Amino acid sequence: MMIKPGVTFINGNWEKAIVIGGGMAGLLSARVLSNYFAEVLIIEKDDLPVKPEIRAGTPQAFHPHRFTPRGKMIMERLFPGFNDELLTCGAPTTQNKMIHQTNQYGFLVMPNTENDATFSRSLLEWVCRNRVKGISNVQFLTKVDVIGLQMISDQSVVTGVHIRERELLGQQKALDADFVIDTSGRSSKLCKWLQQLGFEVPNPDILKVSLGYSTRHYKIPSHLSVNWDVIRIAGDPANKTLTGCFSTIENNIAETVLYSPGGHYPTTNVDEYEQEFTKLADPLIAEVLQELEPITGPKGYRITELFRHHFEEMEQWPSGLLVLGDAFCNFDPIFGQGITMAAIEAEVLDSCLREQRNHPLPYFERNILQKMNEIVEPAWWLNCAADLPWQGVEYAGKPLKGIEFAQKYFALYIKHATTKRNFERYGLYWAVNTLFLPLEKLINSQMLAAILASEEASSEREELLFELSKGYGQTVDEQLSKILPSFPSTAYEYLNAQS
């Protein structure tokens, strides 16, 4: 019943785990680990805020964050009443507010019937961190840099980490642990540490996305009632126009964001920012902003590339080590997949640790990495399908099966759902892209037939049929099965088990 040789149990639990990084992936991991380890230590390089405010070292924190339905479900299982606590802290509800979606084919307006909180990253982390702080066997160690892994002489087992305290320059020491999880995000040094120890690390898949955001906050006057949950005006990849979004967060604040991949960065100039909204395909956000008061200047955020590591392919992987969150694979934030993926990975970790405690097997960390890769795979593929149509976005990595067909299919699908005012099908597109439903719910022979029938004569229809013809088969289903990837059931089995 041991995780690795020499690990002891205390009251049925393993002894000590270390989590590198105190962001959302780290907090969720610690919540899960607290069920299996007598002691869990979260090591965070920055100091922690004493109220809901942006934590140093998180440049993306000023920009919009949201739960997807699947992300919310997992958060509620890990922290019962989490959504209600956000609402109690001043986060507004989406209930009975309107969703406005505009794209190059038209627009859809639909009500939101869910009582979901909308929040800043600062409030989200604050509430989550306080929940984790309330767990008796979880502790935080702040203002500390992890500078390497501690291992036994043959480098087969991780036994802790080497750290350097920021306030004591140059002073280093080692912390022992039975299990170490790296959740330090895009800034992770894990690849470097492993290579320095002689491990061969596979090249990652890279999406050269050249992504730019520009976000600004506005005060909503007390006399004004904003009935919009979200307004999203999608940019057109063919014309490289910006995407604009509007939503509300706690403290009666509205947030707007301008976004584009492909190196077409939105402005952060105060005098130009609101003018950009007048150039979007729909004037709605620009009209709403006329009644609001700016309380910040526009703040930019840029991502040169996204990456997906393949640690699961390594011939050797040390016992007692795992990696989750953006340190494993990171995504374009526009679909809100990041927090959701961290939550899904925490759910998988919980299941794997439970199984290991009940039915221990050697090298179980490699088994977890394989499962993490399987749940990341559809999200990464969908991310690439969404961003590659933009001029200036490039991909380098393992072949993306069926990506050209998917791009043409999604474009025609969105056109169909928008022009036919089909709210159910438009919602289905987002449900798949936010990992609530598998791809086959969106791309199947029945759905394809309906879309093609609505496009009897169009260039998009002919292009899609040409891509379909590349999948040789006697039936459409056979053609689709040859064109599209078949994602492992692991990606959704945990969702199905809880539904």
C-alpha positions as CSV (number, residue, x, y, z in Angstrom):
1,M,0.0,0.0,0.0
2,M,3.0,2.3,-0.4
3,I,3.4,5.1,-3.0
4,K,7.1,4.2,-3.2
5,P,9.7,2.3,-1.1
6,G,10.0,3.6,2.4
7,V,6.9,5.7,2.5
8,T,5.0,5.3,5.7
9,F,1.3,5.7,6.6
10,I,-0.2,7.8,9.3
11,N,-3.7,6.9,10.2
12,G,-4.2,5.3,6.8
13,N,-2.7,8.2,4.8
14,W,0.7,8.7,3.1
15,E,2.9,11.1,5.1
16,K,3.7,14.3,3.2
17,A,3.0,15.9,-0.2
18,I,4.4,19.1,-1.6
19,V,2.6,21.3,-4.2
20,I,4.7,23.7,-6.2
21,G,2.6,26.8,-6.9
22,G,-0.3,28.4,-5.1
23,G,-2.6,29.2,-8.1
24,M,-5.8,27.5,-8.9
25,A,-4.2,24.2,-10.1
26,G,-2.2,24.1,-6.9
27,L,-5.2,24.8,-4.7
28,L,-7.3,22.2,-6.3
29,S,-4.5,19.6,-6.1
30,A,-3.9,20.4,-2.5
31,R,-7.6,19.9,-1.8
32,V,-7.5,16.4,-3.3
33,L,-4.1,15.5,-1.7
34,S,-5.5,16.4,1.7
35,N,-7.6,13.3,1.6
36,Y,-4.6,11.0,1.1
37,F,-1.7,12.6,2.9
38,A,-1.2,13.4,6.6
39,E,0.5,16.7,5.6
40,V,0.2,18.8,2.4
41,L,2.5,21.8,1.9
42,I,1.9,24.4,-0.8
43,I,5.0,26.3,-1.8
44,E,4.3,29.7,-3.4
45,K,7.0,32.1,-4.7
46,D,5.0,35.2,-3.9
47,D,3.3,36.6,-0.8
48,L,-0.4,36.0,-0.6
49,P,-2.8,38.9,-0.6
50,V,-4.8,39.7,2.6
51,K,-7.9,40.5,0.6
52,P,-9.3,39.7,-2.9
53,E,-6.7,41.3,-5.1
54,I,-4.3,40.3,-7.9
55,R,-1.5,38.1,-6.7
56,A,2.0,38.9,-7.8
57,G,3.3,36.7,-10.5
58,T,-0.1,36.2,-12.3
59,P,-0.1,38.7,-15.2
60,Q,-3.3,37.1,-16.6
61,A,-5.2,37.8,-13.4
62,F,-6.6,41.2,-14.5
63,H,-8.3,39.6,-17.5
64,P,-11.7,37.8,-17.6
65,H,-12.1,34.4,-15.9
66,R,-15.2,32.2,-15.9
67,F,-16.3,28.7,-15.0
68,T,-17.6,26.5,-17.6
69,P,-20.5,24.2,-16.6
70,R,-18.1,21.3,-16.1
71,G,-15.6,23.4,-14.1
72,K,-18.4,24.6,-11.8
73,M,-19.6,21.0,-11.3
74,I,-16.2,19.9,-10.1
75,M,-15.7,23.0,-7.9
76,E,-19.0,22.3,-6.2
77,R,-17.9,18.7,-5.5
78,L,-14.6,19.7,-4.1
79,F,-15.9,22.7,-2.2
80,P,-19.7,22.4,-1.6
81,G,-21.5,25.7,-1.7
82,F,-18.6,27.4,-3.6
83,N,-20.9,29.3,-6.1
84,D,-23.1,30.5,-3.2
85,E,-20.0,31.8,-1.4
86,L,-18.9,33.8,-4.5
87,L,-22.4,35.3,-4.6
88,T,-22.2,36.2,-0.9
89,C,-18.8,37.9,-1.6
90,G,-20.5,40.2,-4.0
91,A,-20.2,38.3,-7.3
92,P,-23.2,39.0,-9.5
93,T,-25.5,36.2,-10.7
94,T,-26.1,35.3,-14.4
95,Q,-29.7,34.3,-13.7
96,N,-32.3,36.1,-15.8
97,K,-29.6,38.1,-17.6
98,M,-29.2,38.0,-21.4
99,I,-26.4,36.4,-23.5
100,H,-25.6,38.2,-26.8
101,Q,-23.5,36.4,-29.3
102,T,-22.5,38.1,-32.6
103,N,-20.4,36.6,-35.4
104,Q,-19.9,37.2,-39.1
105,Y,-23.2,35.5,-39.9
106,G,-25.5,37.4,-37.6
107,F,-26.4,37.4,-33.9
108,L,-28.2,35.4,-31.2
109,V,-29.8,36.7,-28.0
110,M,-30.8,34.2,-25.4
111,P,-31.6,34.3,-21.6
112,N,-29.3,32.7,-19.0
113,T,-31.4,30.7,-16.6
114,E,-28.5,29.5,-14.4
115,N,-27.7,31.0,-11.1
116,D,-23.9,31.2,-11.7
117,A,-21.6,33.7,-10.1
118,T,-19.4,35.9,-12.3
119,F,-16.1,37.0,-10.7
120,S,-12.6,38.3,-11.1
121,R,-9.6,35.9,-10.8
122,S,-8.8,37.7,-7.6
123,L,-12.1,36.8,-5.9
124,L,-12.0,33.3,-7.3
125,E,-8.6,32.6,-5.8
126,W,-9.4,34.3,-2.6
127,V,-12.5,32.1,-1.9
128,C,-10.7,29.0,-3.0
129,R,-7.6,29.7,-1.0
130,N,-9.6,30.4,2.1
131,R,-11.3,27.1,1.7
132,V,-8.0,25.3,1.4
133,K,-6.6,27.2,4.3
134,G,-9.4,25.8,6.4
135,I,-8.2,22.3,5.8
136,S,-6.3,21.3,8.9
137,N,-3.5,19.3,7.2
138,V,-2.7,21.8,4.5
139,Q,-0.1,24.5,5.1
140,F,1.3,27.4,2.9
141,L,5.0,28.3,2.6
142,T,5.3,31.7,0.8
143,K,8.0,33.9,-0.7
144,V,10.0,30.8,-1.5
145,D,11.5,29.6,-4.8
146,V,11.7,25.9,-5.6
147,I,15.1,25.6,-7.4
148,G,15.2,21.8,-8.0
149,L,14.1,18.3,-7.2
150,Q,15.7,16.2,-4.4
151,M,16.2,12.6,-5.5
152,I,17.8,9.3,-4.4
153,S,21.2,8.5,-5.8
154,D,19.9,6.5,-8.8
155,Q,17.4,9.3,-9.7
156,S,14.5,6.9,-9.7
157,V,12.6,8.4,-6.8
158,V,11.9,12.1,-5.9
159,T,12.3,12.6,-2.2
160,G,11.5,16.3,-2.0
161,V,12.6,19.7,-3.3
162,H,15.4,22.2,-2.9
163,I,14.2,25.7,-2.0
164,R,15.6,29.2,-1.6
165,E,13.8,31.7,0.6
166,R,13.4,35.1,-1.1
167,E,14.0,37.1,2.1
168,L,17.2,35.2,2.9
169,L,19.1,35.6,-0.3
170,G,21.3,32.7,-1.2
171,Q,20.2,30.6,1.6
172,Q,19.1,27.2,0.4
173,K,17.7,24.1,2.0
174,A,15.9,20.8,1.2
175,L,12.4,19.9,2.1
176,D,11.5,16.2,2.3
177,A,8.3,14.8,0.8
178,D,6.8,11.5,-0.3
179,F,5.1,13.1,-3.3
180,V,5.8,16.3,-5.3
181,I,3.3,17.9,-7.8
182,D,4.4,20.8,-10.0
183,T,1.5,23.2,-10.6
184,S,3.7,26.3,-11.2
185,G,2.1,27.1,-14.6
186,R,3.7,28.4,-17.7
187,S,6.8,29.4,-15.7
188,S,7.5,25.8,-14.7
189,K,11.1,24.8,-14.5
190,L,10.3,21.1,-14.5
191,C,11.7,20.3,-18.0
192,K,15.0,22.1,-17.1
193,W,15.3,20.2,-13.8
194,L,14.7,16.8,-15.4
195,Q,17.2,17.5,-18.2
196,Q,19.8,18.6,-15.7
197,L,19.3,15.3,-13.9
198,G,19.9,13.4,-17.2
199,F,16.3,12.6,-18.2
200,E,15.4,12.8,-21.9
201,V,12.3,15.1,-22.2
202,P,10.3,14.9,-25.4
203,N,9.7,18.0,-27.4
204,P,6.3,19.6,-26.7
205,D,3.6,20.4,-29.2
206,I,3.6,24.1,-29.8
207,L,0.9,26.4,-31.1
208,K,2.6,29.7,-32.1
209,V,-0.5,31.7,-31.3
210,S,0.8,35.3,-30.9
211,L,-2.2,36.1,-28.8
212,G,-3.1,39.5,-27.4
213,Y,-5.6,40.7,-24.9
214,S,-6.5,44.2,-23.7
215,T,-8.9,44.5,-20.7
216,R,-10.4,47.5,-19.0
217,H,-12.7,47.9,-15.9
218,Y,-15.7,50.2,-15.6
219,K,-17.8,51.2,-12.6
220,I,-21.5,50.6,-13.2
221,P,-23.5,53.6,-11.8
222,S,-25.8,52.8,-8.9
223,H,-28.9,53.9,-10.8
224,L,-28.1,51.7,-13.8
225,S,-29.2,48.1,-14.2
226,V,-27.1,46.1,-16.5
227,N,-29.2,43.1,-17.8
228,W,-26.4,41.6,-19.9
229,D,-24.7,38.5,-18.6
230,V,-22.2,38.5,-21.5
231,I,-21.9,40.2,-24.8
232,R,-19.5,38.5,-27.2
233,I,-18.8,40.0,-30.6
234,A,-16.6,37.5,-32.5
235,G,-13.8,38.6,-34.8
236,D,-13.5,37.3,-38.3
237,P,-10.3,35.3,-39.0
238,A,-10.5,36.1,-42.7
239,N,-10.4,39.8,-42.0
240,K,-8.3,39.7,-38.8
241,T,-10.9,41.7,-36.9
242,L,-10.9,41.8,-33.1
243,T,-13.2,39.9,-30.8
244,G,-14.8,42.0,-28.1
245,C,-16.4,40.8,-24.9
246,F,-18.4,42.5,-22.1
247,S,-19.4,41.0,-18.7
248,T,-19.7,41.9,-15.1
249,I,-17.9,40.9,-11.9
250,E,-18.1,41.7,-8.2
251,N,-18.3,45.2,-6.7
252,N,-20.6,46.4,-9.5
253,I,-17.8,46.4,-12.0
254,A,-18.0,45.7,-15.7
255,E,-15.1,44.3,-17.6
256,T,-14.4,44.5,-21.3
257,V,-11.7,42.7,-23.3
258,L,-10.5,43.0,-26.9
259,Y,-8.8,39.9,-28.2
260,S,-7.0,38.5,-31.2
261,P,-4.6,35.7,-32.1
262,G,-2.1,35.9,-35.0
263,G,-0.1,38.9,-33.8
264,H,-2.9,41.5,-34.4
265,Y,-2.7,43.0,-30.9
266,P,-5.4,45.2,-29.6
267,T,-4.6,48.6,-28.3
268,T,-3.8,49.5,-24.7
269,N,-4.0,53.3,-25.4
270,V,-6.6,55.0,-23.3
271,D,-7.7,57.3,-26.1
272,E,-8.0,54.5,-28.7
273,Y,-9.4,51.7,-26.6
274,E,-13.2,52.5,-26.7
275,Q,-12.9,53.5,-30.4
276,E,-11.9,49.9,-31.1
277,F,-15.3,48.7,-29.9
278,T,-17.0,51.0,-32.4
279,K,-15.2,49.1,-35.2
280,L,-16.5,45.7,-34.2
281,A,-19.2,43.9,-36.2
282,D,-21.9,44.9,-33.7
283,P,-22.1,48.3,-31.9
284,L,-23.7,46.9,-28.7
285,I,-20.7,47.0,-26.4
286,A,-19.8,50.5,-27.6
287,E,-23.3,51.6,-26.8
288,V,-23.3,50.1,-23.3
289,L,-19.9,51.7,-22.5
290,Q,-21.3,55.1,-23.0
291,E,-23.2,54.8,-19.7
292,L,-20.3,53.5,-17.7
293,E,-17.3,55.1,-15.9
294,P,-13.8,53.8,-16.6
295,I,-11.9,53.1,-13.4
296,T,-8.7,51.6,-14.9
297,G,-6.7,52.1,-18.1
298,P,-6.6,49.2,-20.6
299,K,-4.1,46.5,-19.6
300,G,-2.6,44.2,-22.1
301,Y,-1.5,40.6,-21.9
302,R,0.3,38.6,-24.6
303,I,1.1,35.0,-25.1
304,T,3.7,34.1,-27.8
305,E,2.9,30.3,-27.8
306,L,0.9,27.6,-26.1
307,F,2.5,24.2,-25.4
308,R,1.5,20.7,-24.6
309,H,4.1,18.5,-23.0
310,H,4.4,14.7,-23.5
311,F,5.8,13.6,-20.2
312,E,3.8,10.4,-20.6
313,E,6.2,9.3,-23.4
314,M,9.3,9.4,-21.3
315,E,11.0,6.0,-20.9
316,Q,12.0,6.9,-17.4
317,W,9.8,8.9,-15.0
318,P,10.8,9.2,-11.3
319,S,8.5,7.8,-8.7
320,G,6.9,10.4,-6.4
321,L,6.6,13.2,-9.1
322,L,3.6,14.5,-11.0
323,V,2.8,17.7,-13.0
324,L,-0.6,19.3,-13.6
325,G,-2.3,22.4,-14.9
326,D,-0.5,24.9,-17.3
327,A,2.8,23.3,-16.5
328,F,1.5,20.2,-18.3
329,C,-0.5,21.9,-21.1
330,N,-1.8,25.4,-21.5
331,F,-4.6,26.8,-23.6
332,D,-5.9,30.0,-25.3
333,P,-8.0,31.5,-22.5
334,I,-10.9,32.5,-24.8
335,F,-12.8,29.3,-24.2
336,G,-12.2,29.3,-20.4
337,Q,-10.5,25.9,-20.6
338,G,-7.7,26.5,-18.2
339,I,-9.5,26.5,-14.9
340,T,-11.8,23.7,-16.2
341,M,-8.8,21.6,-17.2
342,A,-7.2,22.1,-13.7
343,A,-10.4,21.0,-12.1
344,I,-10.7,17.9,-14.4
345,E,-7.1,17.0,-13.7
346,A,-7.7,17.3,-9.9
347,E,-10.7,15.0,-10.3
348,V,-8.6,12.4,-12.2
349,L,-5.9,12.7,-9.5
350,D,-8.5,12.0,-6.8
351,S,-9.7,8.9,-8.6
352,C,-6.1,7.6,-9.2
353,L,-5.0,8.2,-5.7
354,R,-8.0,6.4,-4.3
355,E,-7.3,3.4,-6.6
356,Q,-3.7,3.4,-5.7
357,R,-4.4,3.4,-2.0
358,N,-6.9,0.5,-2.4
359,H,-5.0,-1.5,-5.1
360,P,-1.4,-0.3,-5.1
361,L,0.6,-0.8,-8.3
362,P,4.2,0.2,-9.2
363,Y,4.9,3.2,-11.4
364,F,1.4,4.6,-10.8
365,E,2.6,8.1,-11.5
366,R,3.2,7.2,-15.2
367,N,-0.4,5.8,-15.3
368,I,-1.6,9.2,-14.0
369,L,0.4,11.0,-16.6
370,Q,-1.1,8.9,-19.4
371,K,-4.6,9.6,-18.1
372,M,-3.8,13.3,-17.9
373,N,-2.6,13.2,-21.5
374,E,-5.9,11.6,-22.5
375,I,-8.1,14.2,-20.9
376,V,-5.9,17.0,-22.3
377,E,-6.0,15.7,-25.9
378,P,-9.5,16.8,-27.0
379,A,-9.1,20.2,-25.3
380,W,-5.8,20.8,-27.1
381,W,-7.2,19.6,-30.5
382,L,-10.2,21.9,-30.1
383,N,-8.0,24.8,-29.1
384,C,-5.9,24.3,-32.2
385,A,-9.0,24.0,-34.4
386,A,-10.2,27.4,-33.1
387,D,-6.9,29.3,-33.4
388,L,-5.3,27.9,-36.6
389,P,-7.8,29.6,-39.0
390,W,-6.3,33.0,-37.9
391,Q,-3.6,34.2,-40.2
392,G,-0.2,34.3,-38.3
393,V,-1.0,31.3,-36.1
394,E,1.3,28.3,-36.7
395,Y,1.5,24.8,-35.3
396,A,4.6,22.6,-34.7
397,G,4.1,19.2,-33.2
398,K,2.4,15.8,-33.6
399,P,-0.1,15.7,-36.5
400,L,-3.5,17.1,-35.7
401,K,-5.8,14.5,-37.4
402,G,-8.9,16.0,-39.1
403,I,-8.1,19.6,-38.2
404,E,-8.8,21.0,-41.7
405,F,-12.2,19.2,-41.8
406,A,-13.0,20.5,-38.3
407,Q,-12.3,24.1,-39.2
408,K,-14.6,24.0,-42.2
409,Y,-17.2,22.1,-40.3
410,F,-17.2,24.5,-37.3
411,A,-17.5,27.5,-39.6
412,L,-20.5,26.1,-41.4
413,Y,-22.0,24.9,-38.2
414,I,-21.8,28.3,-36.6
415,K,-23.3,29.9,-39.7
416,H,-26.1,27.3,-39.7
417,A,-26.9,27.8,-35.9
418,T,-26.8,31.6,-36.2
419,T,-28.8,32.1,-39.4
420,K,-31.4,29.5,-38.3
421,R,-31.6,31.1,-34.8
422,N,-31.0,27.6,-33.4
423,F,-30.1,28.3,-29.8
424,E,-29.8,24.6,-28.9
425,R,-27.2,24.0,-31.6
426,Y,-25.3,27.1,-30.8
427,G,-25.2,26.1,-27.1
428,L,-24.0,22.6,-28.2
429,Y,-21.0,24.1,-29.9
430,W,-19.9,25.8,-26.7
431,A,-20.7,22.7,-24.6
432,V,-18.2,20.7,-26.7
433,N,-15.6,23.4,-26.8
434,T,-15.8,23.8,-23.0
435,L,-15.3,20.1,-22.5
436,F,-18.8,19.3,-21.2
437,L,-19.7,17.0,-24.1
438,P,-17.6,14.9,-26.4
439,L,-16.8,15.8,-30.0
440,E,-19.1,13.2,-31.5
441,K,-22.1,15.0,-30.1
442,L,-21.3,17.9,-32.4
443,I,-19.8,16.1,-35.4
444,N,-21.9,13.1,-36.5
445,S,-23.7,12.0,-39.7
446,Q,-27.1,13.4,-38.6
447,M,-25.8,16.8,-37.7
448,L,-23.7,16.9,-40.8
449,A,-26.7,16.1,-43.0
450,A,-28.8,18.8,-41.4
451,I,-26.1,21.4,-42.0
452,L,-25.5,20.4,-45.6
453,A,-29.2,20.5,-46.3
454,S,-29.4,24.1,-45.1
455,E,-26.5,25.0,-47.4
456,E,-27.6,23.7,-50.8
457,A,-25.4,26.0,-52.8
458,S,-22.4,27.6,-51.1
459,S,-18.7,27.6,-51.4
460,E,-18.4,26.5,-47.8
461,R,-20.6,23.5,-48.4
462,E,-18.4,22.4,-51.4
463,E,-15.2,22.8,-49.4
464,L,-16.6,20.7,-46.5
465,L,-17.8,18.0,-48.9
466,F,-14.3,17.9,-50.5
467,E,-12.7,17.4,-47.0
468,L,-15.3,14.7,-46.3
469,S,-14.3,12.9,-49.4
470,K,-10.8,12.4,-48.1
471,G,-12.3,9.9,-45.6
472,Y,-12.9,6.9,-47.8
473,G,-15.9,4.8,-46.7
474,Q,-19.2,3.5,-47.8
475,T,-21.2,5.6,-45.3
476,V,-20.8,9.1,-43.9
477,D,-20.1,7.6,-40.5
478,E,-17.2,5.6,-41.9
479,Q,-15.8,8.7,-43.6
480,L,-16.0,10.7,-40.4
481,S,-14.3,7.9,-38.4
482,K,-11.4,7.9,-40.9
483,I,-11.1,11.7,-40.9
484,L,-11.5,12.6,-37.2
485,P,-9.5,11.6,-34.2
486,S,-11.0,9.2,-31.7
487,F,-10.5,10.6,-28.3
488,P,-10.2,8.3,-25.3
489,S,-13.2,7.8,-23.1
490,T,-11.1,8.8,-20.2
491,A,-11.6,12.4,-21.1
492,Y,-15.3,12.2,-20.1
493,E,-15.7,9.1,-17.9
494,Y,-15.3,11.1,-14.7
495,L,-18.0,13.5,-15.9
496,N,-20.3,10.6,-16.8
497,A,-19.7,8.9,-13.4
498,Q,-20.8,12.0,-11.5
499,S,-23.8,13.0,-13.8
